[in-house]
Each structure stands twice: as structure tokens, then as C-alpha cells.
Amino acid sequence: MSPKARAGWLKLLHRWHWISAALCLVGMLAFAITGITLNHAGQIGGTPQTRNQRAELSSELLASLRAQVERGGELPPDVRTAVYARFGLRLSGRNVEWSADEIYVSLPRPGGDGWLAIDLASGGMEYETTERGWIAWFNDLHKGRHTGAAWSWFIDLFAIVCLVFCLTGLCLLQLHARQRTATWPTLGLGLLLPLLLILLLVH
């Protein structure tokens, strides 16, 4: 490779390494910190907070629900409006479990859980939420648990940017290895250490 071509290649690598580092810096810090909190989830204390609320559906709305039991699908718009007015809960797009005597909506989310049940005999509504705290919220973001499609896409894109960062870093190591004799032994140690831990100590 000519000196001019080498200089151009080096400049391109530095540029992509810098761009990928800037893009993934905050995400990498967040994923590293939540990696620690996930690894010590049992030692990190936290008391879930549960809240239960109840209300009654009007007879008209209850009749519209009973008429839809056979068809299933989402809750009728007027029922969703009533639920939102009472609990501040948006149910559009939620999966609804229909049965002859009850309607059940599971409402999992990062850092917590919840559910809504509607009794088709009495029209009674019960809404329960459980909050596990902000550490659990960050841990669920790390795992992509109940975070929706947008966050799932972000995790995939973030992983690709991290790959670019690592691969450009590897290329830069290779280019500078002649001037830095510890490059390949250090890289080999980074590979060997987790491999030995997996083979010898992970059950």
C-alpha cells in the first residue's frame, strides 16, 4: 500500500471510529451500568409498589361489551374512552382476552406490570399496577422487555454502531501494531480471559 493510500485509509478509519464512538457513547455507558445492576439484581434492594383502582362501567357500555364477546378484538372506542377517563390508561392496540364472564387486558411495561379486568356480569372494572423502581426500569430497557418496536429497532441500530466502533478500532490497532508491541498480547488477553472463565468457572 502506498503512503498516500495508507494515509487516506487511516483517515477514513479514524473518521468512522470517531463517528461511531460519538453515536454509541451514551448508550454504551447506559448498557454498561445496567449490566452491573442486572448482574447484582439480587443484592439491589427494592420493594414493589402496587396500586389498585376500581370503577363501574355504565349499563350502555357494558351492553356493547357483551355484544362483542363473540367477535373479540380490541375494546370498543367508547369503552376505551371511559377507561382512559377513569384510569388515564390508553388501551389502543392492546391485546384483549375475551371470555364469557370477564375481559382481561395484560399491561406489562418496563419497570413494572399491570392489568385491567372487566366483569361482564356487574360491569365492575379493576385496574392494578405494580412499580418496581427506576433501576428495574433501566434494567428492562437493557433487556428490551416490553419496550415496543421503536426501542427494539434502537437496540439493533445501537449494536450495529458498536460493531463499527469495534471493527474500526481493530483495524486501527492493526495499523499501529508495529509501533506498539503490546497490541496483540493485550488483545489476546481480552479474548483469552473471558474464554477461560467460561470454560473453567461458568456452570
Secondary structure, DSSP 8 states (H G I E B T S, - for coil): --HHHHHHHHHHHHHHHHHHHHHHHHHHHHHHHHHHHHHTTTTS----EEEEEEEE--HHHHHHHHHHTTT-SS--HHHHHHHHHHH----TT--EEE-SSEEEEE--BTTEEEEEEEETTT-EEEEEEEE--HHHHHHHHHHTTT-HHHHHHHHHHHHHHHHHHHHHHHHHHHHHTTT-TTHHHHHHHHHHHHHHHHHHT--
